[in-house]
Amino acid sequence: KMGKEEKIALGPDFAIALQLLIYEPRLIHVVLSSLDNELSSHESDGMSILFPAVLHGSLDVVIHLLQAGANPWLMDGENQRPIDHAISCKNSHSLAIQALETDDANRFTGHLEEEKKKLKEFELKRHVLKLFMDADKLINLCRASKSWYTVKVAVTSVANIHLTDMGQMHPAPNKIYCELTWDSSSSKAKESEILRRGHRTTTLPFNESVRWKYSQNYPIRLNDHIKSTFEGKELRCTLYKGDPMTFKVKLSECFEKGETLNEFALSDMTRKNCEVLFQVSDLLVTGGKAGVHIQKLHYDKKFEQDQKIELSNELSMLVDSLQDFECKGSITTNLVHSVFSKAAQNMKLIHAAIYVESPELVEKLLMLGASPNDECKIGTALEMAKSETYCSQPSKKSVRICNMLKGRLQSKVMPELPKSEAILNPVMSNNFVKDISQPDNVKTSRETDILEHALGEINEESKSQRPDAALSIDERQVSISSPKSFLPNVDNVNWMSRKSQKI
């Protein structure tokens, strides 16, 4: 708690704030200006502790804060993100270096080397911020790869179109048509006038009420996990008088918010007819409404598969970039295992690789330090992989990923067996031939546990293939006391699937 008389300084010395994070990690999300409005300046509005770390801290401090959950997307009062400040400082030092290099008096002083050192440091900060931001965005896209909806929209009619005297006297041809566009409602998009070409209706003779029997559909893809697909966007229906190829005049337009379309996509409805009122213009038209038909299409499995392939390639390139940065920046931290997406339930790269069904990438991440027990708010990596195989038609890639994670987990959990016990698991023994000739004085309790565990795993995987394939120690009549009598019976397991041989 801070008193009114205490001051907040965004200077180089913020070690106390970093120490406070040890006692209360949630302070990493606190906006500095929210602590005391009277003490905050406009420049510090919206700043978290990541901002002064970028400006005055070391690269290790920036990485530590990012790993602890600092938001690299946060903006200050001037709509600047931490990466924007890093770029600005980098450019300032670059200009200072150019000035020093042209000045013969300062070329051989220590100022030039100091500026080059700072330039490199801010470049590394910019690079690591971009990597964490790219990872956050990419992981969220992977999580959303199975949540795409497609709706098609078409203008079916317009009614009660009343032209003013000026509208009636306008020299444009006496025809009418509508055009649909899916645009951003932000002011920047309107100012730039960069609008994606929409779908037009056919041109009909002008009338107060017109109905189109065969109107072209406008497909729109939405994703509830990717807010940018619908938030701040709107379906715009523009009414024109004239001919689109020669001479036309815009009469009016109406809008349907992207949030409304997304709510329809998530609902149980498959189709919907709605009426949208045109904006009233005192110059050309005094009113009217448009009839819009919205229909939800069947799930596009091919689009999902294409998205997964593309995202898998991007994930692989991101992993390579993180490894390269660790080498160039002399970083001791495992960044591949550190990046995550808070927007995607704290998912890490291995969770994203499971979502896009990339066995090669999962195997690579396991080699780089990832674990089947890596957790996010959805569950562990192994739990997520298992859930993928529980569907009615699991893909071969999902089954392969699940088996890979199970094998990695068992290889870490299974204790190293003594030489006598290795006979029960010939695959784990490098001296299998020598173990056959061992004496019979082996302990039975340990071997019984291992065999029961192995048979249990075989039963679990075999029941789905053959109901009568379940095995037990009694049914097999395996002799535990003598490894010599046990080994011939091991060979009899070969009639089962290849999966059982791994166990």
Secondary structure, DSSP 8 states (H G I E B T S, - for coil): ---TT-----SS--HHHHHHHHH-GGGGG--GGGS-TTT--STTTT--THHHHHHHS-HHHHHHHHHHT--TT---TTS--HHHHHHHHHHHHHHHHHHHHH-TTTTTSHHHHHHHHHHHHHHHHHHHHHHHHHHHHHHHHHHGGG-EEEEEEEEEEEE---B-HHHHH--S-SEEEEEEEEEE-SHHHHHHT-----EE---EE--SSEE-SS---EEEEEETT-GGGTTTEEEEEEEEEE-TTS-EEEEEEEEEEHHHHHHHHHSS-SEEEEEEE----SSSB---EEEEEEEE----HHHHHHHHHHHHHHHHHHHHHHHHHHHHTT--S-HHHH-EETTTTTEEHHHHHHHTT-HHHHHHHHHTT--TT-B-SS-BHHHHHHHHHTSSS--HHHHHHHHHHHHHHHHHHS----TTGGGG-GGG-S-HHHHHT--S---HHHHHHHHHHHHHHHHHHHTTT-GGG---HHHHT--SS-HHHHHHHHHGGGGS-HHHHH-
